[in-house]
Amino acid sequence: MPVQKRKNRDAFSRFLSVTPLAVSDFLLQARSVMISPSSLRVAIIEDHQMLRELIVPILRDDLGYTLTGAVGSVAEGLTLCRREKPDLVIADWMLPDGRGFDVLRGTAPFLPNTRWLFMSSNENGHLIREAVALRVHGFVMKRGALDTLRTAIREVAAGRTYYCPESSRLLVHRLVDEGLAPANQLTLREVEVLRAFARGDNLKAIADHSGASIRTVQNHLSAIREKLDLHEPAELVHYALRHGLVEPS
């Protein structure tokens, strides 16, 4: 046996022989700080009561997690997350008063360790691309099976990332489209401005919502028009609809 390997083996043997209690104490301490399933706290933000009632038994009975609350709007979600500081948030992408992403943006600075799992019935690659850019930990489509949702919850809660097969496919297609038209890509801030503009918000409303000045919003709109080569308001609205940035009214 090489001299160095023998020295390493002998040193390790001596360590085990003289410090068994220290090793045992270390393992006990490590085990004591691990989060058990029963102490993992989950918040649900979903406006469909039927779906909420399907998710709750999965959390409590199947996985043994603790439910901190279940609400159905962005405003309620912001309040719930800031108050309860959950370990995991399961949220719908589209809510009556905005998007689930708005809750993430509004609470992420205060909840750096919270995990986020989103659901959506809108199968558009752009929103998956945005989820990745926001560092969302998991994404599932609502037309999938409950087993897929159960797997996603378990994986995200365990500290891993899980995007269901359909959302992964949409993401790949989106990335391919981006590769074919790199000059047409907008920043996340520009996407938010375009989305608000397409909803019919005026410059002041967009500025207030984004925390920017009206001049900054105007600059974003100018950049959007140049990047997309679309200069009429109706063209911008049509682009936003076609790419799933807003829902048809």
N, C-alpha and C positions, 0 to 999 in steps of 0.2 A: 504494500500500500504506500502511495506517495507520502512523504513526510508531512506536507502541509495538511492533507486530508486527515491523517492520523492525529495531528495536533488539534484540528477542529473537532474531531470526534471525541477525543479525550477531554477537551475543554467543555464540550456540551454534556458529557457524562458526569463530570465533576459538578457542573451547575445543577443538574437534576438530583444528584446524590446529596447535596448539601443544602438545597433550598426548596424542598418539596412543599413546605408550608407557604413560602412566598409565591410559588406558582399557583397553588390552590387559591390563595387569597386574591391573586390577580384575576383568575378566571371567575371567581365569585363576584368581584367588583365589576368586571366587564358584563356579566350576565345581569347585574342589578341595574345597569343604565340602559339596557336594551328596551325598546318600546314594545310592549305586548299588544296583540291585536285588540284586546278589550279597552286599552287606553288610547288607541288611535281614534281621533275625533274628526268626524266628517260632516260637511255642510252640503246641502243640496239646493241648487238654484234652478228650478224647472217650473214653468207655468202650467203644465198639464198635470192635473191632479192624479190621473190614472197612472202616468209614468212614475210620478213620485211614489205612489203606493206600490209599484212594482220594485222600485229600487230599495226602499226601506228594508224589506225582509232579507234582501241579499246582503245588505250591510250588517244588520243585526243578527240574523239567524245563521246565514251561510258563512260569513266572515268574522263575526264577533266584534265588529267595530261599534263605536258609540256615535249616535246621531246628535249633532249639536243644534240642528234646526233645518227646516225645509221651507223655502220661500219661492215666490214666483215672479220676481221683477229685479231689475238692476238696482233700484233704490233700496229694496229690502235686502238684496244680496250684499250691498256695500255695508249696510248697518250690521247684518249678521256676521260677516267676516271680520269686521273691525272689532266687534264686541267679543266674539267667541274665539278668534284666532285659531281656526281649525287646522289640522294637519293635512287634510285633503278636501278639496272642493270639487264637486261634480256639478257641472253647469251646462245649460243649454246655450247654444251659440246665439239663437234668436229669442229675445224676450220682448214682452209687450212695450217696454219703455226704452229699448236699446238692445245692445248685444252683450253676451256673456263676457266677451273680451273687455268690455268697459269696466266690469267688476275687477278683472285681473289688473288692469292698468291703474284702477283707483286704489287698490289695496296692496299690490306687490311691494312697494317701498316699505310697508309696515309688516309684511308677512314674508320675509325672505326664505323661510323654510317650508312654506305651504306648497303642497303638490296640487296640480291642476289637471282635471280630466274634463274634456268637453264632448258634448253630443250635438249632432246636427242632422236635420232632414234635407238640408241644402247640399247637394253633391256637386260642389264647385271647387275646382282646384285652387282658386285664389284664396279662399278662406283657410284651406289647409296650409298653403304657403305662408299666410299671415300667422297662423298658429305656430308654425315652426319658428318664424322670426321672433315671436313673443316668448319662445322657449316653453311652450305648453308641453306638459309631460305626457299627455295621452289624448287621443281623439278617436271617437267611434261614430258610425252612422246609425241613425235610429232604425233603419230598416233591417239591421243586423239582428242576430239571435241574442237572447238574454245571456247565453253562455259567453258570448264575445264581450258583453259588458262586464260580466263577472270577472273574466280574465283580465280585462283592462283595469278594473278597480284594484284587483290583487297586485298586478304588476306595478302600477303607478304608486300604490301605497307602499310597496316594497322598495321604492327608490329607483325603479327602472322606467324606461320610456316605452309606451305602447301606442302605436297607431294601427288601427284595424286594417285588414287587407284592402278594403275599398278606399279608405282615406289615403293609404300609401300609393295606390294606383293613381288616384287623382293628383297627388303631389308630384309623381313622376311625370305625368302628362303636362302639368303646369310648368315644371322645370324645363321640359323639352320646348314648350312654347316660348318660354323666356329666352332660351338659347337661340331660338329662331328669330326673335325680335328684341335683341338686347337694348336697342335705343328707345324702346317704348316702355321701359320699366319705370315705375314710380317708387319713391321712397314711402315708408310707412306713413309719415306725416302727410305726404301728398295724397295718399290713398284716403286718409281720414278726411282731408279737406274736400276731395272729390266726392266722397260718399255723402258728406253733409250738404254739399252744393246740389247734388242730384236729388236729395230729399226735399229741397226747396228752402233750406236755411239761408238767411241773408248773411252778409259779411260779418255783421256785429255778433250774430248768434254763433257763427262758426268760431270767431275769435274768442268769445266768452267761454265756449265749451272746451277749446283747445288750450286756453290760457295764453294765447298769443295776441299780438296787436292786429288791428285791421290791415295795416300796411303789410305785415308778414303774411297774412292770409291772401292778400292780393298778389304778393310775390309768388306764393305757392300756386295760385291759379294760373299765373302767367307761365310758370315752369311746366305745369301740367299741359297747358295748351301747346307749348312748344314741343314737349316730348311726344305727345300723342298726335300732333299736327291736326288738332281739332279746335276750332276757334269760335264756333257757335254754341251757345248754351244748350240747345237741343242735342247737339252732337255729343257733348260731354255727358248729358243725362243718358242718352242711348248707349254710350260706351259703358257707363256704370251699370246699367241694367244687363247688358250683354255679358258682362264679366262677373255678375253676381255680387256687386258691391252694395246694391240696394235691392229690396224686394219689389216686384211690380205691385202697384196699388190697385 
